């Protein structure tokens, strides 16, 4: 039956969000009597027809003499597109091309809007074609005028013609809503800087310069608006380390917001990637937070790891600059370094535990973290009394190994600790107070890991809780892939930032990049790919030849005098 057919179509349309059918009883399946189809305002010279029909059981047989079949459709939305459709068949015994005519209007109330398609086919072409006694569809899509609130749907038959009508449809097209998205980075991501690509997605909106629906404007950190006439990646360059936000909006060709504004914002935090070996003397201002210093970034929130005056010393290693102090729960500062996926990754530092909580228990406080976020190598403090402890390691959240022989270390005693992850053999190892300047000895603690295929990229300082994290002083952090570099006889005294350092263009497709600094001294350049392989090593004055590099992202370490700066280099 036709009514089930239209029910199926309506359900399909609704489920797929294609639009909405607005005419009632358009298939002429329901009749008040044999001359009156239900829901129609007018049905002159009309009879129920059960032999000639397009679909279902019935059609409307319409006899001429300037007779009408009509229905008023209310609830029109100005500016919305509607598809008007009908099926008709002109009896072959009649027809000179003027037998059947569409006579329909957009209206405001009962007033016809005469200046906007007052007849669907236009005043000079309103007649339906003589179709040779076959069922024929007529269909057109129109947009409702700004003042329309209803549509008067009417067909008219003239003279002595007989026309069969069926399957009237007045269909509201689905509203197409423009969408704007940022596919990368995600909100609150912590990502490497100083250059950040913003990947965007636009749907149902043609972005162009005056020839489409409009364009995009964006603003970085609340700054001035930038116009963008395509959907290509936005490449932000030279961002300072820290928090940033970008806001995008779709606008019309005049630069005005859309009637329903379409915006998208994302916030993210940038950090710097350090090349290896990395040495931090913590030579920052006293009482400042470590997480606020280049190149550190805080994870989580709470009490800060702080810079304190003075340094630690062990054997021939004499600390310079200052040191850091932390305890209890709070932020977890992280330093990011060149991703390393083979060999060994070491972290070494001087350590002094100064106080325990009255209910102190085992807790890990230093982590070698993978690029997937796994805490693959953890260094623990395991209290043995109110004033002594041992060092432990694990590759999980449970302490499994402590130092052997079972030496206890005392509060306020400075020790030197090295721990690593052997990526090739998947083991976690640690050494306490090793001899400096010799080949790598057997670890004091070792544990096999069930993990494999790791890439390491972060060192994290963990502040867990008052019972698990005692009062700790840490100094002279070394992160490296070499035992020799992790256990030097003396410490380098290089600082971090080259004064006035800058590089441009970045990204570059020119085969070179300019590097400038306040000093005119020669700069030693080392460039690594993201797997840690050295691809360039040069000494330059101001221009680095990168023509031999493939397109991609690299890490560049620049050394000048006693200062070092590290930046990400993008090759187009």
Secondary structure, DSSP 8 states (H G I E B T S, - for coil): -HHHHHHHHHHHHHHHT-EEE-SSSTT---EEETTEETT-SEETTEEEESSS-SSSS-EEEEE-SSEEEEEEEE---TT-EEEEEEEEEE-TTS-SS-SEEE--EEEETTEE-TTS-SSTT-TTS-EE---SSS-EEEEEEEE--TT--EEEEEEEE-TT-EEEEEEEEEEEE-----EEEEEES-TTEEEE-S-EEEEEEEES--B-SSSSSBEEEEEETT---EEE-S-S-EEE-S--SEEEEEEEEEE-TTS-EEEEEEEEEEEEEEE-EE-SSEEE---S-TTSBGGGSTTEEEES-SS--EEES---EETTEE--S-EEEE-SS--EEEEEEEEE-SSEEEEEEEEEEEE--TT---EEEEEEEETT--EEEEEEEEESSSSEEEEEEESSSS--EE-SS---EETT-EEEEEEEEETTTTEEEEEES--TTS-----SEEEE-S--S--EEEEEE----TTTS-EEEEEEEEEES-HHHHT-SS----BS--TT-EEESSSB-SSEEEEE-SS-S-EEEEEE-TTS-EEEEEEESSEEE-TTS-SEEEEEEEEETTEEEEEEEEE-
